[in-house]
Amino acid sequence: MFVLYCAVCDRRTLLGVDEVDWVENLTRGVISVSGHCPLGHDAVILTGDAFTPHADPRCFGPAPRVWTKPVNRLRGWLRTRFEMSRDLPGPFYRF
């Protein structure tokens, strides 16, 4: 199924596989799917690999080990010094 936008009707509808008139490979990664809206207007959908979202190349991976080792060491030190309890304090209990 494809989401079809008809500019004449100014609305979106679903286009089933049996309602597709023509499929054409325009260039590498761009596919053109032709069909009709429910009112009979011609509409074209551009789809393919060129329209799928990819990972942002500006985002870097995880932090280098240079930073994670000292943080893990500090976390371990804090754990030994402070008791970690997930129990609720007494005033929050209902008897």
N, C-alpha and C positions, 0 to 999 in steps of 0.2 A: 504494500500500500504506500501511496505517496500523498503528501499534503500539497494540494493544488491551490494556487491563488489565482483567482480570476480578476483581472483589472477592470473589466466591464461591470461585473456584479459587485466588486469591492468586498469580497469575502473569501474565506478559505474553506475548502471541503476536502474530503478524502477521495482519492482516486484509486480504485481497486485495480488489481492486475488485469482483470478481464476488460476493463475500460480503457486500457492503454492502446492508442492507435499506432504509434511508431516510436522506436527506440533507435537512436543514432549515436555513434561514438564520434564526437567532434574532434578532440585532441586527446593527448595522453592525460587521463585523470578527469576528463569532462564528458559526461553523458547527457544527451538531450532526450527527454521523454515527452512525447506529444499526446494530448488527450483533450477531452471536452469537459467543461463544467456541467453541473446538472441542468442548467438552462440552455446548453448547447453552444456556448462560446468556446472558441479555440484557446488553448492555453499550453504553455511549454514549461517544463520543469527542468532545471539544470542540476545535475547531481553527479556524484562520483568522488574519487579520492581527493580531488582538488578542493572539495567543499567540506571534507571532514576535518575536525579540529585536530591539531597536532600539538605536541608538547612545546611549551614556550622555550626557545633557546636561551633567553636571558635568565632563566631560573637555574640555579646551580644545584647540585646534588646535596647529599648530607654534609654536615660540618666535618672538616678534616680531623684526624685523630689528635692533632696537636691541641685542639680545644676540648675534645670530648674526654680525654684522659684526666685533665685537672678537674673538670666538672664532676666526673664520676668519683674521683678521690674525695672531693669536698662533700658530695652527697653521702658517701660512706662515713665520713667523719661526723657529719650532722646526725646520721642515724644512730651512731654509737652514743652521742651526747644527749639526744632527746628521745623520749619514748614516743613511739607512734601508736596512737590508739584511735580506732574508728568508732568507739562507743559514744553515744550521746550523753551529755551531762545530765545530772539528776533532774533539773527543772523541766527538761523536755519529755520526761517519761510521764505517761498517764497511767494511774493505778486504778 
